Structures are given as C-alpha cells and as structure tokens.
Amino acid sequence: MPVFIVTEEETDLTVQQFLQQHIPVAPAGYLRQLFKKGKITRADKIVAADDCLSAGDKIALPNSSRIQELLFAPQNSRPKLDILYESREILIVNKPAGLAIHKGKGHERDNLTDQVMTFLADRGDKFQVAPVQRLDLETSGPVLFGKGKKSCAELGKLFMQGEVSKTYLALVAGKLLGRGELLSDIPAKGKLKTARTSYQTLISNDTVSLLEIQLHTGRQHQIRRQLADAGHPLYGDRRYKGPCPRKLPRLFLHCRQLAFIDPFSQQRIEVDCPLPKDLSRFLPQLGIE
C-alpha cells in the first residue's frame, strides 16, 4: 500500500493538492473517484478531497496496478509548462499552487525547476537554468528563471536592488478599505528583518476584502504573516489561522504581475498572470464579483 508522509511545508495543502503534487500524472477525475469510493485514508480513516493536512499525516492509497502505473510514469508524461515570456536570457513560467520551486524533502519527484530543466533539455538547450525568485508552495503565479550564470547574476541584482515590481492578489478576512502600508520586523533565517508591504483594496464587504498587494521586501511568508498580525489573515491559510471554508481548494494568494527592465535589452518586461479559475470561482460565494 503506497503511503505518503506530509512534511511541514505541506501543512497548508488539501489532500487532493497533496496527491496531485506527489502523483502529477494522475488524472483529476481518477483521484475524485478514489475519494468518492473511500479508497484514500489517513490513520485508517477515510478522508475527503478538501480535508486539510498537518505535518506528519500519513496518506495511504489502495495497492492497485493503476496506482503503481501512475507512480512510476515517465517524466515526459507530466503536464507541459505554462510559459508566460521567453527571451535569449530569460524564461518566465506560471507556477501552479502546490508545486514547489526547488527540489527538497517531499518534492523529489516533481518541482518547477526540474520541469524547466527537463523542458529545455528536451528542446536541445545545454545551458544551466535557475529560478531567480521564490514563491511559497501554495502561492501561484509567474516565476522568473535565468538562462546561464550571467543571466542569473544580472537578474538577481535586480531583485537585490528592489527593481522588480511584484503585484499580488489576496483575499483576506474582515473589511479593509482604501490603501495602506504594513511595516514590521518578522523572523527571517534566525533574525528579525524589516518587511514592507503596500496594499490597495479592490473590493470588500462586511466580512471579506480582495486586496492588490505590492511587495517591497522579500521575506518568507511576508504577506501572510503581516496581514495575519494586522487582524486580516488570508483565506485558506491554516498556518496563520485564516478562514478555511471547505469550498476553497487552497491558499488565496496569487502573484498576478512581474515587471522589470530587462538588463540585457533595456526593454520593460511586464508579465500578467490572471487569477486562476479555482480562486476566481470562489469569489462569488462570498459576494465578491
């Protein structure tokens, strides 16, 4: 019986997101049937697709030939990359929620960097490629990759100098109006570092607000932590005690735009990435259009 153990980084995922990450070639319809038939368990108890996970949970699947086939499916069976922009030095890819950027514990089978490297190798490109930015596991949106060491170094300088504009969409609990700025010290690599975030409310009602957010620093979980500390945690954010309705499949945080000056061509690059359907379909349930 195949068993997967949930890591600390995966505590915000639903069971379905967790399985799609570990078995990326599994059709969504097939997983739905397994949930419907009660074939997926945690501690010998049947789980639902949208049940949230905690670190250390053990998710067990039926010991069938179909499961074994999916577990050992070849790399080229995985979904194709969603490429948002490409030049000789730059590649920008749309990262779905639940997919890690880097290889690590719990993400050995599938991660965005390996997908990009495989895609380029299959195309015959021989240079090294590396991500220049970071998005949390459950956050979706554009990720910038540099092609070759020189490109990675030049693009890295842009981020270090704060010359890359990063715009996010976030759904938070409570009524929040107008514009504002969050400035606070948050833990980062064992130290307290200053984090600065600007927001503008796009639409709100008495219980929920949809925000457009600009990041001015790049601390881990910056948006999630600062908004939770301000009394407006993100929807779907278990870690920071945000509302987690069963009909919301994931954390409601999406990077919708990256903008910067290409250090090689000196042209302005502006990549837009619309709100994913799983998030846009959830908004009307809270009276947000």
VENKAQUI-V546809 format. One record per pair of residues at least 12 apart in sequence whose ideal C-beta (glycine too) atoms are under 7 Angstrom apart, sorted by the first residue. I is the first residue (numbers start at 1). J is the second residue. Records with the same first field share a line. If there is no record, write none. Layout:
# VENKAQUI-V546809
I: J + J
This chain:
# VENKAQUI-V546809
1: 60 + 61 + 63
2: 61 + 63 + 67 + 71
3: 58 + 59 + 60
4: 22 + 59
5: 56 + 58
6: 18 + 53 + 54 + 55 + 56 + 57 + 59
7: 55 + 105 + 106
8: 55
9: 106 + 137
10: 53 + 106 + 137
11: 53 + 54 + 55 + 238 + 239
12: 138 + 237 + 238 + 239 + 251
13: 53 + 98 + 138
14: 49 + 50 + 51 + 52 + 249
15: 40 + 47 + 49 + 51 + 53 + 59
16: 31 + 49 + 50
17: 98 + 249 + 250
18: 53 + 59
19: 31
20: 98
21: 98 + 99 + 110
22: 109
23: 70 + 71
24: 78 + 79 + 110
25: 70 + 73 + 77 + 78
26: 70
32: 49
35: 48 + 49
39: 62
40: 59 + 61
41: 60
42: 57 + 58 + 59
43: 58
50: 246 + 249
52: 238 + 244
75: 118
78: 110 + 115
81: 93 + 115 + 116 + 119
82: 94
84: 142 + 271 + 273
85: 269 + 271
89: 146 + 147 + 151 + 264
90: 144 + 146 + 147 + 151 + 262
91: 116 + 129 + 145 + 147
92: 142 + 143 + 144 + 258 + 271
93: 112 + 116 + 143 + 145
94: 141 + 142 + 273
95: 112 + 135 + 140 + 141 + 143
96: 140
97: 138 + 139 + 140 + 250 + 251
98: 137 + 138 + 250
99: 111 + 112
100: 112 + 137
101: 113 + 131 + 134 + 135 + 143
112: 143
113: 131
116: 129 + 145
117: 129
127: 147 + 148
128: 148 + 149
129: 145 + 146 + 147
130: 145 + 146 + 152
131: 143 + 144 + 145
132: 144 + 145 + 146 + 152 + 155 + 156 + 159
133: 159
135: 255
136: 221
138: 250 + 251
139: 251 + 253 + 254 + 255
140: 254 + 276
141: 254 + 255 + 256 + 273
142: 255 + 258 + 271 + 273
144: 258
154: 263
155: 263
158: 260 + 263
159: 218
162: 216
163: 260 + 261
164: 258 + 260
165: 259 + 260
166: 215 + 255 + 258
167: 212 + 213 + 214 + 256 + 257
168: 213 + 215 + 223 + 253 + 254 + 255 + 256
169: 210 + 212 + 254 + 256 + 275
170: 211 + 213 + 223 + 227 + 234 + 252 + 253
171: 208 + 210 + 234 + 235 + 252
172: 209 + 211 + 227 + 232 + 233 + 234 + 235
173: 208 + 232 + 233 + 235 + 242 + 243
174: 209 + 231 + 232
175: 204 + 205 + 206 + 209
176: 201 + 204 + 209 + 211 + 232
177: 201 + 204
178: 201
179: 199 + 200
180: 199
181: 196 + 197 + 198
182: 197 + 226 + 230
183: 196
184: 226 + 229
186: 219 + 222 + 225
188: 219 + 220
193: 219
194: 217
195: 217 + 219 + 222 + 226
196: 216 + 217
197: 213 + 215 + 216 + 222 + 223 + 226
198: 213 + 214 + 216
199: 211 + 212 + 213
200: 212
203: 288
205: 287
208: 286 + 288
210: 288
223: 253
224: 237 + 240
225: 240
228: 240 + 241 + 242
234: 251 + 252 + 253
235: 248 + 252
236: 248 + 250 + 251 + 252
237: 251
247: 282 + 285
248: 282
249: 278
250: 278
252: 279
254: 275 + 276 + 279
255: 273
256: 272 + 273 + 275
257: 270 + 271 + 272 + 273
258: 271
